[in-house]
Amino acid sequence: MTSTTMTSTTMAQPTQYRLHAYPESVVTADTWRVTHDPLPELAPGQIQVRLKHLSLDPGMRGWITPKRSYMPPVRPGEVMRAFGVGEVTASASDFFQPGDHVTGFTGIQTEAVLDGRHMRKIDLAFAPARSYLTSAGMTAFTAYFGLLDVGKPKAGETVVVSAAAGAVGSIVCQIAKHQGCRVIGIAGGAAKCAYLTETLGLDAAIDYKAGPVDAALRQAAPGGVDLYFDNVGGDILDAVLMQINYRARVVVCGGISQYLDMGQVRGPANYLQIIAQSATLQGFTMRDYLDRIPEAFVALLTWHSNGKLKVREHVLQGIDAFPAGLQMLFAGDNHGKLVIDL
């Protein structure tokens, strides 16, 4: 029989951001409804968690789109889905005790009652709490498996990464360099491109805001592209497809250029190049690799502790930063992995 244990900490009123209505195009403040509902009593197997950090990710746009995807959409009235890290304050689970720290889908809220079976205990002796959303979180795992398992880079190959200064892209770039590849990043703005070459050590960076990507890519990769890690879709994907080499691999991780109008998503205009070059184009999500998270965690943590993996965090303060933070993410105004500290 499971017993319930609690800490004696007095809590402020909980805050939740709930989906009010599915957005037709741009996500605005009217998409959300703020509530202060009290937490329910714990049922067997559940834990009460005080959230410390929340993750803002491009995939959130797909989670509030009522279309078939890799997981069901958030329904109006539900707490917005999000990864988070928090401290257990009460437990009706045999596997968690107050004072434990956990990560998983916590939602955009300050406190939550969650199913312990869906949460992962984390050890702050290995990394700070926020790092479990950044250098040792789902975006980092996505980069690790997307590049190494799906892309299969080989030393000497030319690898191109879009949204290269973002949470996933920046880690993809660095792992590709570890594999002995020549790496070209595509990002928006001179500051982000300078970060890629000067801080992360990429071989070249292309500012898509400064001019046509196709011309810049021909100059940066005169020998063509062997592996493209796509985070944006749209015109940039089209430009890269025209310069892929024979048996190139295209890893489709995201399509942020399409997220502002999910009703009119378009595919690549130059997809015939996939046939002409005997190339492969493959999508993936982390649900394919959940059982291998420990492998990625060890590798990423080792690289980070050895100074071989740099992670830039863009930190917002307070749960009420969520609506503007999400808009910042889709506008590309963040510099690094976007998180909220509570």
Summary of the structure (lengths in Angstrom):
residues: 342
radius of gyration: 20.7
end to end distance: 34.0
largest distance: 67.1
contacts: 1143
relative contact order: 0.15
helix: 33%
strand: 26%
